[in-house]
Every structure is written in structure tokens, then in C-alpha cells.
Amino acid sequence: MTPGRPIQAYDFMTRILQISDPHILPEGQLFQGSLDTAAALRRLLRGLASLLPRIAPVDRIVVSGDLTETGCPAAYAHFSKLMQDSPLPWLAVPGNHDSRTAMRAAFAARDWMPAQGPVNWRQDLPGLTLLGLDTLVEGAAHGALSADSCDWLAEQLGSLNGRPALLFLHHPPMDTGIQAMNEIGLRTPGRLAELLRAHSGPLQIGCGHIHRVCHSTFAAHPAITAPGVSHSIVLDPDGRSSLSWAPGGTGAILHSFDGRFRADLITPADFGPPTPFA
Ligand SMILES: [Fe+2]
């Protein structure tokens, strides 16, 4: 696609649903001893399935990290079982609560899972390329990009040839307005900024980690974080709050591209029958 090309001349409408941070535990366990994250994922998938006829065509679901709370094989087995109800093929990048080894073992048969190294992947859909970028630093809450991941991304961006791209990574590279989350965001995002600033094609960034919507820009590209599946991180308007969570504030992001990007927030309010104005 060339810059300035009229929207109506674009040949494809491509939509992607982004869900984030389901924090699934082994069956029978609750998040923080009180929250049933599995039930929340079931509800969200059921709601999205019911909405599909109204938002179709949607090509994929992308899970932007923290698939599990514990990173253990039993949690991935539980996540896999729950995702059998996904109404669409899905892909995922790891978050800080994930384990690369356990995640790879659980999803080794999926076409997007690399056999080794960082869990970076690319899917070329009609009219849109999806890029998944692994920011996991095993055992740490913050994220970082390895030299391998930077090289991989440079290669992908270099071969897009104007194709629009959605870039998914768990850790937001930008200021999210929540100081405690910024401290565990993407460390040393300079190399990523360099690569993206040099990329002039249409590209939107989708992140997770903060369990709420923050719309911003990074390296001249639009960037958005997705809400969580079961709970949100509490807002920190004065920059001094301690890190807290609250149940709710859940949903998904519907990314659309029809010549330009749009990101719509979907919440459980969208799953019920609409009430027309009297
Ligand atoms: Fe999370």
C-alpha cells in the first residue's frame, strides 16, 4: 500500500481480536486466592463468539502475554483446554508470568511456534501482516528485547514492502501513566524505537501487561494496550500509588485495517442484546 492511497481503494478488510493477560492457573486454583481467571476467560470467549456475526470477518485472536499466572505445564494445559472454545485460530506472545520452555512445549504443534529461541512469529494474512515479538526476561517482571529478536524484527520490517503490520508485544515500550508498571515495562526500548522510526509503512503496536486501555504512540506509530481478561491494574493518576489490582475492567481490542488502522474497545456490555433507543 502506498501512503495517501484512498481508503475506498483498499481491497481487504482485516480484523484481529486482541485479548490479553488471562493469567490462567492450574485447574482448581484461584488468582490471588480469590479470582477465577478460568471462568473469566470462558466468559470472554463465549461473549466474543456471540459477537462474531456482528463484527465478522475476523481473522485471528492474538493473546498478548501472561497466558498463565504460574508458567507451569499444568497452567498451560488448563489454558489450552479453555482455548478449545476459541471461535477463531489464535496466536500468542509470552508475558512476564509465562515460561518460554513450558509455553513452547505446550504449543509446539502450532504453526506460529518457533522450535527454538525467542517466541517471535509472523503471519501474513490477506492485506495485513501480524508480528509477534517476545519480550520475556525469564524470572523478571520487566521486559527486554534480545539481540536475536531485534535482528528478527529488522528483517521482518525490511521485507514488509508496504504491507500494513500489527506488532504485538507484551510489555508496553511507552509511558502507560502507571509508574509502577512503567518500572516493569520494556527496558531500554531504544533499539525498538530506532527500528520502528526507520519504518515508514503502516504499523500499529498492540501490548498487554497493564490490563487496561492506554492509547499512545511509540516511535511515530500508534500504540494501544488491551484490557485484561479478568482484572485490571488500578490507575495511578498522581504517580505515587502502589501497584494494585481490581476485578473487572475486562474486554478485548478489535483491530481493523481498511486502509488505515482503527482499534475498538469491546467490553462485556457489548455481549448482551442491544436496546434500541425509544
Ligand atoms: Fe498480566
Residues whose N, C-alpha, C, O or C-beta is under 5 A from the ligand:
A	BS01	LIG	D21 D66 H209
